Amino acid sequence: MRSYVVGICTAALTVFAVSGAFAGDKKYDPGASDTEIKIGQTMPYSGPASGYGTQGKAELAYWKMINSKGGINGRKITLLTMDDSYSPPKTVEQTRKLVEQDEILADIGSLGTPTNSAIQKYLNGKKVPHILISTGAAKWNDPKNFPWTTPFYPPYAQEAKIYGKYIVKQLPSAKIGVIYQNDDFGKDYLRGFKEGLGERADLIVKELTYEVTDPTIDSQIVALKSAGADVVFTIATPKFGAQSIRKIADLGWKPTHFIVSVASSIGGVLEPAGAEASTGLITALSNKVIGDPAWNDDQGVKDYLAFMKEWYPEGNPIDGSNQTGYGSAQFTAIILKNCGDELTRENVLKQATNLTDISLPLLLPGITLSITPTDYSTFSTFRLAKFDGKTWKFFGENISTASR
């Protein structure tokens, strides 16, 4: 089992640059001092979801860059990012070590629905901030029962509603086949999809599941084709998303294919599956598409590409997981900066849940992040996009499914 440890700090973007600490008495909880802020997370650097592991490496690189420029409020940021192999028991083991032995101030950016589910009660019981977790399950927006847990990822169910509504309007005679991961991640997407279909949920002719331990989902894809589906909705993590795309192409089958945003990475999913096989895919995104000439002159994209070239040259800049890690680290920097000299777990949570209309450089124009003490949903605005063989091309306008 590998562990990635690095020191980190602030200021890649001037919005994060700080010249000194805030005035007032200093207050520290475990993990904080005059010179350091220690945070931790778990990532799948191995196992069935290892394609996501690059996200943690991008965060490490970001903090290394930030540390080189002076840190946040004069403090070095140390990120301890531990391999859990996307296995809940390992997540529990690593998280307990981070809290009880390494004494982190907060758990920030841990990845995965089943893995975060395994540690949510523990961290809330310990009153350790469990924030900006990289999963969009609806269960994370529960400030009443789990006030110490907040998500960073767009809500799965809200994203899926968009696909359902689009199909009802544009493909009213569709025969839909659904393949989904058999856990909260997959079930949330499926629930939102059916809500979007509304009274036309009968358009689904077949829905099948897979387990993260399965070697392939080839048999399920064959079964969806045999059921007569002419529309496929793939609810999968990167490995299985790529398998779905490849198998459909191998069968010579040409359904209208929707794929969830978490499996929409060009570098992490579409390129491995094959550009030709991926052409025509439809997804919903909240970020600018790296590599699309439409964003060549965008300053946020330029800064990201410069960061990747200097600080994480071995990483693929068009891999969506790297973009997520970059954005998560930027958002974390805002929260820690706002804590000033009151580096207590309670204040970290307070700052993380009192943010309004935060704009990050890689978000699409018009999309901002907001978290309040009574609504942790972060953001729920998307735009549909179709893959043209080289990049995602947006169509239509931004679509908001926000309840606030």
N, C-alpha and C positions, 0 to 999 in steps of 0.2 A: 504494500500500500504506500503510495507516494503522498508526501505532504509538500505543499508549496508555501514557503514563508518568505516574506519580503518586507522591507520597510517602505513607507509611503508618506505623501503629504499633498499640499494644495497648489493651485495656481496655473493650470494650463491655459485656462481662459481667464481673462481679466476679471470676470464676474466672481472668481473664486480667490483672487489675490487679496491678501490681508497683510497689513504692515505690522500689526501688533495685537496683543490681547486686549479684550474688553476690560474696562475699569470695573472695580468692585472686588469683593471677596472671592477667592478661588474655592471651588468645591469639587472634590473628586470622589468617585466610586472606583472599585477595582477596574484596572485597565487604563486609567488616566493618571497623568502626572504633569509637572511643569514642562516636560520635554517630549512626552509620548502619548498617543491615543492608540490603544490596542483593540482591534476589532477582529471578528472571526466569521467563518462561513464553512459550509460543506458544498462540494462540487463533485460531479461524476467524472473524475479523470480516467476512470476505467469502468468496465461493465457495459450494459446494453444502451446506456444513454451517454456514452463517452464523447459523442459528437458535440455535446454541450460544454465539455470541459474547457474549451478554448475561451469561454466567457470569463472564467475565473482568472485565466492567464492574462486576459486583456485588462482586467481590474488590477492585477498585480503590476502590470506595466504602467497603467495610469498613475497609480500611487507612487511608483518609483519616479516617474516624471515630476509629480507634484512635490515629492520630497526634495528633489534636486533644486526646487525653486523656493524653498523656505518653509514649507509645511503650512498647516492650518493654524492660524493664531499662534505661530511660532512653535508648533508642536509637530513632531514626526508622527506619521500614521503608519502603524504596523498592522498589516493584514495577514492573518493566519488562515490559509485556505486549504482545507483538508479533503482528501479523497474518500468518498463514501460509496463509490461504485454503484450509485443509484439503488442502494440496498437500505431500507429503513432501519434494520438492526445496527448496521454500521454507522448510519447517521446519528442514531442515539449515542453510540459509543464515542464517536468523534465529538459530538456536541457537548457531552458531559465532560470530556477532557478539556475542551475549549473553555468551559465555564468554571470548572472546579480546579483544574490544574493551571491552565494558561491564564485564567482570570481576565477574560476579555470584557470590555465595557459593553459591547453589543454584538449580537449575531446579525450580520447585514448581508443580504443578497444570496442566501442559501437557495439552491436550485432544486425544484421538483415537487410535485404534489404529494406523492406517497411519502417521500422523505421528510418534507416539512410537517406533514400530518403526524409523523411519529415523534416529533420534538415540540410540537406546539404547546401541549399541556405542561410539559416540563419547564420550558422557558417562561411561560406565563406564570407558573407557580413560583418560579425563582425571581420573577419581575425583572427579567433580562430582556431588553428590547430585541424583538425578532422582526426586523423591519426590512422593507424593500425586497421581500422574498421573490424569487424568480419563478412564479407560477400564477396563473390567472383564475384559479378555482374560486367559485363564489364564496366558499366557506371562509376565505381570508378577510372578507369585509364583515366582521362581527365584533365591533368595538365593545359591545355590551358584555359578551362572554369571554372574549380573548382580546383585551385592550392592548396587549403588548405585541400583537402580530399585525403587520401591514404589508400589502403586496406592492410590487412595482409593475408587474406585467398587466396588460389589458385584460379585462374579464373575458374568460372563454365563452361563457353563455351569451354575452352581449355581442361578441364577434360573430358567433354562429347564427344569431337572429338575422344578421344582414344577409347571409347566404340563403336562409329560408325564404325571406321576403323577396329576394331577387329572383329565386326560382319560381315562386308563385306568380310573379309579374311577367317574367321574361320566358319561362319554360313551363307554362301551365299544364301541359300534358306529359310532363317528365315521368320517367320511371326511375326512382332513386334507389341506389344501393349505398349503404353506409358501412364503413369499417372503422371501429373505434377501439382505443385502448381500454381494457377492462378495469378501470379505477376511477377515482373522482375526476381526474383530468378528462378522460373520455366521456364520462357520463354528464359532466357539466356542458361540454360542447354539444352532445346529443340533445340534452334538454333544451338548450337555447335554440338549436336548429329546429326542433319541433315547435317551439313557441313561435319562431319566425314563419314556419309553414302554416301555423294556425289550423284552420279547418281542413287544410289540404295535406295534413300529415299522412293521409292515405296514399300520397304519391310515393311513399317509401315502400318498395317491394321486397327489400331484404336488408336486414341489419345484422352484422356479425362483429364479434369481438376478437381481440388477441391479447395475450399476456406479454409483459415486457421480457419474460424469459424465453419466449418462443424464438426459434431460430429464423423463421421466415413467416410471411403472411401470404405466400403464394396460393395456398389452397383456398383461402378466403376470397381472394381476388377472382379466382376461377369460378367460385360459387356465385359471386355477384354478377359476373357475366352470364352465367347459366340461368340466373333468375330473370334475365331480360332487361337489366338496368341500362339506361342510356345516359344517366347522370350518376357520377360517383362522388361521394363526400368522404375524403380521407381524414380521419382524426387521429393523428399519429405524431410521435416524436421523430427526429430526423432520420434515424436508421430505417424505421418502418415506412416513413414517408417516401424515402428513396426506393424502397422495395416495391411499394404500391405503384409508383410511376413506372418503374422498369417492367414490372410484370404485365401491366396494362398494355405497354408497348409491345412486349414479347408476344402477347396474344393477338396482336393486330387489331385490337379493340380500340375504338375511338369515341368513348363517351365524353360528355362535358364533365370535366374533372375539377372539383373544388378541393383545395387543400388548406388546412389551418395555417395560420401565420407562423406558429412555432416550428413548422416543417417547410417553411417557404424560403429558407436561406439559399441564395444562388450558389455560393461557394460550398456550403455544408450539405445541401440536399440535391439541388437541381443539376449542378455540374456532375456530381458522382452518378446520378441517375441517367444523365445524358441530356444534352440540350435539345435534341430533336424529340426525345420522348417527353420532355417537359413542356414543349411548346403548346400553348393553348390553356395551360393551367390557370385557374382563377383563385385569388386569395384576397384578404383584406389586410391592409397595412396601416401603421401609424407613423412609420419612419420614412425618411427619404431613401431612395434606392441608390446605394453606392455602385458606381459603374455606369449609371444611366447618364448619358451626355447632358440631359436636361439639368443636372445638378453640378456640372463642371465648374461653374463660376460661383457656386454657393460657398460662403465663407465657412460655415459649419462643416461642410463636407471637406473642404480644403484642409481645415485644422485637423479633422479626424484622420485623413490620409497621411498628413505630415506626422501625426502622432504614431500611427502604425509603422511608418517607414523608419522612424528613429527609435521607438521604444519597444516595438513588438514586430520586428521585421520578418520573423518566421511565421507570423499569423497571416491569415487571408483576410484582407480588408473587406471583401464582399461577403464574408461569412456573417450572417445576421447575429450569431451569438457574440461575435466580437463587438458589434455595434451595441448590443444590449449591455454588455459588460462596461463599455465606455460610458453609456448613458447612466447606468446605475451608479458608477463611481462618481460621476459629475453630480448626481442628485445627492449622494451621500456627503459629498464635499459641502454642499449648501447646508445640509442639516448640521454637520459638525461645526461649520463656521458660525452658524446661528447660535450654537450652544455657548459660545464665548468661553469664559473661565468657569462656567458651571457645568462641569463634565460629570454629571450624575446620570444614572440610568433613567431616572424620572424625567430629567430635562431633555435627554436624547429623545425619549418618546414624545414629550411635549412639542419639541421642534419638528419632529417627523410627522406630527398630526395637525399641524397648524401652518399649512402651506397653500397658497392660492395662486393659480394661473402662472405656474413656473414653466418657462419655455426653455427647452433643451435644444442644442444646436442641430441635432439630427432628426428631431420631430418634424413632421410635415407642417407647413404653414397653417395656422389656425388651430393647432392642437397644443394644449397646455396641460399641466399636471396640477391637481388640487387634492389635498387631503384635509379633512376636518375631523374633529373629535367624534363626530357622529356618523361619518361616511368615509371609509377607507378605500373607496373604489379607484382612486388615483386618476384614471382617465378611461374614457369609453367612446372615443371618436376614431373612425376608420375611413379608409378610402379603398374601393375595389381596384384591383389591378390584374392584368393578364400578362402572362409570360410570352414574349415574342421570339424566344430562342436565344436571346442575348440578355435581356433585362426585363424587369417588371414595368409595364406601361399602365399608368393610372387612367381610369375612365370614370366619368361621373363626378360628383361633388363629395366633400367630406360628409360622412354620415354619423350622427350622434345618437347613441342609445342611452344617454345618461338619464338617470331618474331624478337627480338633484336639480 
